[in-house]
């Protein structure tokens, strides 16, 4: 019985699509998130730096530029 429960938990607990989105900031540093920032100011967890970061983006002639700032109180 415990083996059936273990197999069931292993099959149902994993995400099917666990692709991380890589974002490069204005200093050419890589940041990896579960999803892309959709609003002007999002707080997302960076999987490379292991910190919560506020992400802001702005439009330039070269495309979208990202500005990341570490949240100090999390």
Biotite code that builds the C-alpha atoms (Angstrom):
import biotite.structure as struc

atoms = struc.array([
    struc.Atom([0.000, 0.000, 0.000], chain_id="A", res_id=1, res_name="UNK", atom_name="CA", element="C"),
    struc.Atom([2.792, 2.459, 0.837], chain_id="A", res_id=2, res_name="UNK", atom_name="CA", element="C"),
    struc.Atom([4.428, 1.813, -2.551], chain_id="A", res_id=3, res_name="UNK", atom_name="CA", element="C"),
    struc.Atom([1.220, 2.663, -4.364], chain_id="A", res_id=4, res_name="UNK", atom_name="CA", element="C"),
    struc.Atom([0.939, 5.878, -2.380], chain_id="A", res_id=5, res_name="UNK", atom_name="CA", element="C"),
    struc.Atom([4.570, 6.754, -3.106], chain_id="A", res_id=6, res_name="UNK", atom_name="CA", element="C"),
    struc.Atom([4.127, 6.182, -6.845], chain_id="A", res_id=7, res_name="UNK", atom_name="CA", element="C"),
    struc.Atom([0.943, 8.246, -6.839], chain_id="A", res_id=8, res_name="UNK", atom_name="CA", element="C"),
    struc.Atom([2.696, 11.152, -5.086], chain_id="A", res_id=9, res_name="UNK", atom_name="CA", element="C"),
    struc.Atom([5.641, 11.053, -7.455], chain_id="A", res_id=10, res_name="UNK", atom_name="CA", element="C"),
    struc.Atom([3.422, 11.103, -10.519], chain_id="A", res_id=11, res_name="UNK", atom_name="CA", element="C"),
    struc.Atom([1.097, 13.874, -9.378], chain_id="A", res_id=12, res_name="UNK", atom_name="CA", element="C"),
    struc.Atom([3.424, 16.289, -7.569], chain_id="A", res_id=13, res_name="UNK", atom_name="CA", element="C"),
    struc.Atom([5.621, 17.373, -10.486], chain_id="A", res_id=14, res_name="UNK", atom_name="CA", element="C"),
    struc.Atom([4.816, 20.244, -12.780], chain_id="A", res_id=15, res_name="UNK", atom_name="CA", element="C"),
    struc.Atom([4.484, 19.254, -16.407], chain_id="A", res_id=16, res_name="UNK", atom_name="CA", element="C"),
    struc.Atom([6.000, 22.455, -17.758], chain_id="A", res_id=17, res_name="UNK", atom_name="CA", element="C"),
    struc.Atom([8.816, 23.558, -15.486], chain_id="A", res_id=18, res_name="UNK", atom_name="CA", element="C"),
    struc.Atom([10.720, 25.684, -17.973], chain_id="A", res_id=19, res_name="UNK", atom_name="CA", element="C"),
    struc.Atom([12.357, 28.709, -16.424], chain_id="A", res_id=20, res_name="UNK", atom_name="CA", element="C"),
    struc.Atom([12.420, 32.024, -18.264], chain_id="A", res_id=21, res_name="UNK", atom_name="CA", element="C"),
    struc.Atom([15.827, 33.663, -18.559], chain_id="A", res_id=22, res_name="UNK", atom_name="CA", element="C"),
    struc.Atom([15.909, 37.470, -18.508], chain_id="A", res_id=23, res_name="UNK", atom_name="CA", element="C"),
    struc.Atom([19.038, 39.523, -19.156], chain_id="A", res_id=24, res_name="UNK", atom_name="CA", element="C"),
    struc.Atom([19.181, 42.874, -17.391], chain_id="A", res_id=25, res_name="UNK", atom_name="CA", element="C"),
    struc.Atom([20.799, 46.103, -18.542], chain_id="A", res_id=26, res_name="UNK", atom_name="CA", element="C"),
    struc.Atom([24.193, 45.025, -17.130], chain_id="A", res_id=27, res_name="UNK", atom_name="CA", element="C"),
    struc.Atom([24.074, 41.733, -19.108], chain_id="A", res_id=28, res_name="UNK", atom_name="CA", element="C"),
    struc.Atom([23.470, 39.656, -15.965], chain_id="A", res_id=29, res_name="UNK", atom_name="CA", element="C"),
    struc.Atom([21.247, 36.597, -16.296], chain_id="A", res_id=30, res_name="UNK", atom_name="CA", element="C"),
    struc.Atom([18.196, 36.134, -14.085], chain_id="A", res_id=31, res_name="UNK", atom_name="CA", element="C"),
    struc.Atom([15.979, 33.053, -14.149], chain_id="A", res_id=32, res_name="UNK", atom_name="CA", element="C"),
    struc.Atom([12.296, 33.134, -13.175], chain_id="A", res_id=33, res_name="UNK", atom_name="CA", element="C"),
    struc.Atom([9.296, 30.810, -13.357], chain_id="A", res_id=34, res_name="UNK", atom_name="CA", element="C"),
    struc.Atom([7.525, 33.330, -15.568], chain_id="A", res_id=35, res_name="UNK", atom_name="CA", element="C"),
    struc.Atom([8.282, 36.543, -17.392], chain_id="A", res_id=36, res_name="UNK", atom_name="CA", element="C"),
    struc.Atom([7.431, 39.852, -15.751], chain_id="A", res_id=37, res_name="UNK", atom_name="CA", element="C"),
    struc.Atom([4.073, 40.939, -17.118], chain_id="A", res_id=38, res_name="UNK", atom_name="CA", element="C"),
    struc.Atom([3.436, 44.148, -15.226], chain_id="A", res_id=39, res_name="UNK", atom_name="CA", element="C"),
    struc.Atom([5.645, 47.179, -14.845], chain_id="A", res_id=40, res_name="UNK", atom_name="CA", element="C"),
    struc.Atom([6.718, 46.222, -11.337], chain_id="A", res_id=41, res_name="UNK", atom_name="CA", element="C"),
    struc.Atom([6.754, 42.571, -10.290], chain_id="A", res_id=42, res_name="UNK", atom_name="CA", element="C"),
    struc.Atom([8.441, 40.833, -7.391], chain_id="A", res_id=43, res_name="UNK", atom_name="CA", element="C"),
    struc.Atom([9.720, 37.456, -8.566], chain_id="A", res_id=44, res_name="UNK", atom_name="CA", element="C"),
    struc.Atom([12.164, 34.948, -7.090], chain_id="A", res_id=45, res_name="UNK", atom_name="CA", element="C"),
    struc.Atom([15.440, 34.691, -9.019], chain_id="A", res_id=46, res_name="UNK", atom_name="CA", element="C"),
    struc.Atom([16.581, 31.080, -9.301], chain_id="A", res_id=47, res_name="UNK", atom_name="CA", element="C"),
    struc.Atom([20.185, 32.061, -10.025], chain_id="A", res_id=48, res_name="UNK", atom_name="CA", element="C"),
    struc.Atom([20.731, 34.586, -7.221], chain_id="A", res_id=49, res_name="UNK", atom_name="CA", element="C"),
    struc.Atom([18.291, 32.988, -4.718], chain_id="A", res_id=50, res_name="UNK", atom_name="CA", element="C"),
    struc.Atom([16.697, 36.358, -3.921], chain_id="A", res_id=51, res_name="UNK", atom_name="CA", element="C"),
    struc.Atom([13.396, 38.100, -4.410], chain_id="A", res_id=52, res_name="UNK", atom_name="CA", element="C"),
    struc.Atom([13.779, 40.854, -6.985], chain_id="A", res_id=53, res_name="UNK", atom_name="CA", element="C"),
    struc.Atom([11.634, 43.709, -8.209], chain_id="A", res_id=54, res_name="UNK", atom_name="CA", element="C"),
    struc.Atom([11.602, 43.791, -11.991], chain_id="A", res_id=55, res_name="UNK", atom_name="CA", element="C"),
    struc.Atom([10.839, 46.879, -14.000], chain_id="A", res_id=56, res_name="UNK", atom_name="CA", element="C"),
    struc.Atom([11.068, 47.153, -17.726], chain_id="A", res_id=57, res_name="UNK", atom_name="CA", element="C"),
    struc.Atom([11.243, 50.051, -20.107], chain_id="A", res_id=58, res_name="UNK", atom_name="CA", element="C"),
    struc.Atom([11.248, 50.379, -23.863], chain_id="A", res_id=59, res_name="UNK", atom_name="CA", element="C"),
    struc.Atom([14.303, 51.532, -25.797], chain_id="A", res_id=60, res_name="UNK", atom_name="CA", element="C"),
    struc.Atom([15.126, 51.688, -29.481], chain_id="A", res_id=61, res_name="UNK", atom_name="CA", element="C"),
    struc.Atom([16.841, 48.277, -29.092], chain_id="A", res_id=62, res_name="UNK", atom_name="CA", element="C"),
    struc.Atom([13.790, 46.653, -27.470], chain_id="A", res_id=63, res_name="UNK", atom_name="CA", element="C"),
    struc.Atom([12.747, 46.013, -23.889], chain_id="A", res_id=64, res_name="UNK", atom_name="CA", element="C"),
    struc.Atom([15.367, 46.597, -21.183], chain_id="A", res_id=65, res_name="UNK", atom_name="CA", element="C"),
    struc.Atom([14.947, 45.125, -17.707], chain_id="A", res_id=66, res_name="UNK", atom_name="CA", element="C"),
    struc.Atom([15.939, 46.711, -14.386], chain_id="A", res_id=67, res_name="UNK", atom_name="CA", element="C"),
    struc.Atom([16.253, 44.350, -11.410], chain_id="A", res_id=68, res_name="UNK", atom_name="CA", element="C"),
    struc.Atom([16.461, 45.436, -7.795], chain_id="A", res_id=69, res_name="UNK", atom_name="CA", element="C"),
    struc.Atom([16.897, 43.065, -4.850], chain_id="A", res_id=70, res_name="UNK", atom_name="CA", element="C"),
    struc.Atom([14.236, 43.199, -2.174], chain_id="A", res_id=71, res_name="UNK", atom_name="CA", element="C"),
    struc.Atom([16.014, 43.537, 1.151], chain_id="A", res_id=72, res_name="UNK", atom_name="CA", element="C"),
    struc.Atom([13.119, 42.775, 3.492], chain_id="A", res_id=73, res_name="UNK", atom_name="CA", element="C"),
    struc.Atom([12.175, 39.272, 2.356], chain_id="A", res_id=74, res_name="UNK", atom_name="CA", element="C"),
])
